[in-house]
């Protein structure tokens, strides 16, 4: 990453160069890096100072570590709003930021414990009325507290990773939901087309039945007309009960009757 930009450098692959971040992400990243630099300076100062005067520097470093943690949480929240590909590209950088912050917290705890140990041992066998046994118990309590702090930091990192996995799963579920919605829309459209096609086919069937009935009616009408015509042509001239005219036989004289 370019310093303070939050955008991958040009020598990264093309997939990494496509990642863009918001102005809010850049501001949180700049705050985090500034806190990291100030913590480094305070740790160096506390290492150079005697234990009696390093407590103030360590207290300031602890406060800056809390501010850096808040900025890192904001960076995680901003990363979760990005697409899955862009988020996976930024995840190694965020993981490195978390690791650096954890190392600085461990260093602060070590310097603080060393200062307290030196302060306890500088007064000989007893310090402020405390016996050597009480000092040993205090050192053991400090060691246990430091171990608990390390375990708590590891648990927090695991929780952040689990939250990241849950966000990715949620993104996949949203994508699958959109796919299912599109499939349902396509099925609905197919059903509408099927209903329309069914109506057209039923209409064609009704028209075919009507044409068939009309053809039968026309055929019956033509048969009736043909039967009537044959009737008049064959037997219509002999109506009225009269038979055909009787021919007149010629006489012997060849004259008319």
C-alpha positions as a printed Julia matrix, in Angstrom:
257×3 Matrix{Float64}:
    0.0     0.0     0.0
    1.1     3.53   -0.64
    1.76    5.36    2.64
   -1.43    6.94    3.92
   -3.39    6.25    0.72
   -5.07    2.93    1.33
   -4.78    2.17   -2.4
   -2.58   -0.67   -3.77
    0.67    0.47   -5.37
    1.13    0.31   -9.19
    3.55   -2.65   -8.96
    0.72   -4.87   -7.64
   -1.25   -7.14  -10.02
   -4.15   -5.75  -12.02
   -6.69   -7.32   -9.66
   -5.2    -5.43   -6.71
   -5.04   -2.15   -8.66
   -8.81   -2.35   -9.21
   -9.42   -1.96   -5.46
  -10.68    1.49   -4.52
  -11.4     2.71   -1.01
  -13.43    5.57    0.35
  -12.12    8.81    1.79
  -13.31    7.68    5.21
  -11.17    4.54    4.92
   -8.12    6.66    4.07
   -8.75    8.93    7.07
   -9.01    5.98    9.49
   -5.88    4.44    7.99
   -3.98    7.71    8.37
   -5.1     7.98   12.02
   -4.01    4.4    12.68
   -0.56    4.93   11.15
   -0.09    8.2    13.04
   -0.93    6.44   16.31
    1.5     3.65   15.45
    4.31    6.12   14.81
    3.64    7.94   18.1
    3.57    4.63   19.98
    6.95    3.68   18.49
    8.4     7.02   19.56
    7.02    6.65   23.1
    8.31    3.07   23.39
   11.76    4.21   22.31
   11.61    7.04   24.82
   10.49    4.67   27.6
   13.34    2.29   26.77
   15.88    5.09   27.05
   14.43    6.63   30.22
   14.87    5.22   33.74
   12.01    3.21   35.14
   10.98    5.98   37.53
   10.16    8.4    34.68
    8.99    5.96   31.96
    5.52    5.4    33.46
    4.1     8.55   31.86
    5.38    7.56   28.41
    3.92    4.09   28.79
    0.57    5.53   29.9
    0.49    7.73   26.79
    1.45    4.73   24.66
   -1.42    2.71   26.14
   -3.87    5.5    25.35
   -2.58    5.73   21.77
   -2.9     1.94   21.47
   -6.58    2.21   22.42
   -7.06    4.95   19.81
   -5.29    2.82   17.2
   -7.55   -0.1    18.07
  -10.62    2.06   17.52
   -9.27    3.21   14.15
   -8.56   -0.42   13.21
  -12.14   -1.38   14.08
  -13.39    1.39   11.83
  -11.13    0.1     9.05
  -12.66   -3.37    9.49
  -16.17   -1.93    9.3
  -15.34    0.01    6.14
  -13.78   -3.09    4.57
  -16.95   -5.09    5.26
  -18.95   -2.68    3.1
  -16.78   -3.47    0.06
  -17.22   -6.28   -2.43
  -15.86   -9.73   -1.58
  -12.94   -9.45   -4.03
  -11.83   -6.03   -2.8
  -12.24   -7.1     0.83
  -10.06  -10.19    0.29
   -7.37   -7.96   -1.26
   -7.34   -5.64    1.78
   -7.55   -8.41    4.38
   -3.76   -9.18    4.46
   -3.04   -5.51    5.16
   -5.63   -5.34    7.95
   -4.28   -8.58    9.41
   -0.77   -7.08    9.43
   -2.09   -3.95   11.16
   -3.7    -6.1    13.87
   -0.48   -8.07   14.34
    1.62   -4.88   14.63
   -0.78   -3.4    17.16
   -0.71   -6.61   19.21
    3.09   -6.6    19.22
    3.15   -3.0    20.43
    0.69   -3.81   23.21
    2.92   -6.7    24.27
    5.96   -4.43   24.24
    4.16   -1.84   26.38
    3.22   -4.52   28.9
    6.8    -5.81   28.99
    8.26   -2.35   29.61
    5.67   -1.64   32.27
    6.39   -4.93   34.03
   10.14   -4.33   33.81
    9.73   -0.88   35.32
    7.6    -2.2    38.16
   10.09   -5.0    38.83
   13.0    -2.58   38.88
   11.08   -0.27   41.17
   10.31   -3.16   43.53
   13.87   -4.47   43.61
   15.58   -1.11   43.94
   14.71   -0.81   47.64
   16.38   -4.03   48.81
   14.55   -6.68   50.81
   11.49   -4.56   51.56
    9.82   -1.77   49.54
    7.18    0.42   51.2
    6.74   -2.16   53.95
    6.17   -5.06   51.58
    8.05   -8.28   52.14
    9.92  -10.22   49.5
    7.12  -12.8    49.4
    4.58  -10.1    48.59
    6.78   -8.85   45.76
    6.95  -12.38   44.34
    3.19  -12.63   44.47
    2.9    -9.28   42.71
    5.28  -10.42   39.96
    3.31  -13.63   39.51
    0.09  -11.64   39.29
    1.65   -9.36   36.69
    2.81  -12.33   34.64
   -0.64  -13.9    34.81
   -2.21  -10.59   33.82
    0.12  -10.31   30.84
   -0.67  -13.86   29.75
   -4.38  -13.16   30.13
   -3.98  -10.0    28.04
   -2.21  -11.97   25.3
   -4.95  -14.6    25.34
   -7.58  -11.9    25.21
   -5.85  -10.33   22.2
   -5.74  -13.71   20.45
   -9.42  -14.26   21.22
  -10.26  -10.82   19.84
   -8.35  -11.54   16.63
  -10.17  -14.85   16.27
  -13.49  -13.1    16.83
  -12.63  -10.56   14.12
  -11.71  -13.36   11.72
  -14.95  -15.19   12.54
  -16.87  -11.96   11.94
  -15.1   -11.58    8.6
  -16.07  -15.13    7.62
  -19.66  -14.44    8.67
  -19.71  -11.29    6.52
  -18.45  -13.27    3.51
  -21.08  -15.95    4.12
  -23.74  -13.25    4.34
  -22.55  -11.79    1.03
  -22.74  -15.22   -0.59
  -26.23  -15.73    0.79
  -27.34  -12.37   -0.6
  -25.95  -13.35   -4.01
  -27.77  -16.69   -3.88
  -30.98  -14.91   -2.83
  -30.72  -12.62   -5.85
  -30.17  -15.65   -8.1
  -33.25  -17.36   -6.64
  -35.33  -14.21   -7.13
  -34.25  -13.99  -10.78
  -35.06  -17.68  -11.27
  -38.51  -17.16   -9.75
  -39.08  -14.22  -12.1
  -38.09  -16.36  -15.09
  -40.4   -19.18  -13.95
  -43.25  -16.68  -13.53
  -42.65  -15.33  -17.03
  -42.58  -18.87  -18.43
  -45.88  -19.6   -16.65
  -47.46  -16.48  -18.15
  -46.24  -17.46  -21.63
  -47.58  -20.97  -21.11
  -50.98  -19.61  -20.08
  -51.1   -17.36  -23.13
  -50.1   -20.24  -25.42
  -52.78  -22.42  -23.85
  -55.42  -19.75  -24.51
  -54.29  -19.44  -28.16
  -54.44  -23.22  -28.65
  -57.89  -23.42  -27.06
  -59.08  -20.58  -29.29
  -57.72  -22.39  -32.37
  -59.47  -25.59  -31.26
  -62.77  -23.73  -30.86
  -62.38  -22.19  -34.31
  -61.61  -25.61  -35.78
  -64.71  -27.07  -34.12
  -66.8   -24.17  -35.44
  -65.43  -24.64  -38.97
  -66.14  -28.36  -38.73
  -69.75  -27.72  -37.66
  -70.16  -25.14  -40.42
  -68.81  -27.6   -42.99
  -71.28  -30.24  -41.81
  -74.16  -27.74  -41.99
  -73.18  -26.69  -45.52
  -72.92  -30.36  -46.56
  -76.38  -31.11  -45.12
  -77.83  -28.06  -46.87
  -76.33  -29.09  -50.21
  -77.65  -32.65  -49.8
  -81.11  -31.29  -49.04
  -81.04  -28.96  -52.05
  -79.85  -31.84  -54.29
  -82.58  -34.13  -53.0
  -85.26  -31.51  -53.69
  -83.9   -30.9   -57.18
  -83.91  -34.64  -57.97
  -87.43  -34.9   -56.66
  -88.71  -32.18  -58.97
  -86.75  -33.54  -61.9
  -88.06  -37.11  -61.55
  -91.52  -37.06  -60.02
  -92.65  -33.46  -59.94
  -94.41  -33.54  -63.43
  -96.9   -36.3   -62.44
  -98.31  -34.49  -59.46
 -102.13  -34.06  -59.04
 -103.09  -37.79  -59.44
 -103.13  -37.69  -63.28
 -101.26  -40.27  -65.25
  -99.51  -39.66  -68.52
 -101.74  -38.71  -71.59
 -103.25  -41.65  -73.54
 -102.1   -41.74  -77.14
 -104.89  -41.63  -79.9
 -104.94  -44.62  -82.15
 -105.13  -43.79  -85.88
 -108.32  -44.77  -87.77
 -108.55  -46.95  -90.78
 -109.12  -44.04  -92.99
 -106.09  -42.29  -91.76
 -108.05  -39.32  -90.61
 -108.35  -37.76  -87.3
 -110.91  -39.18  -84.9
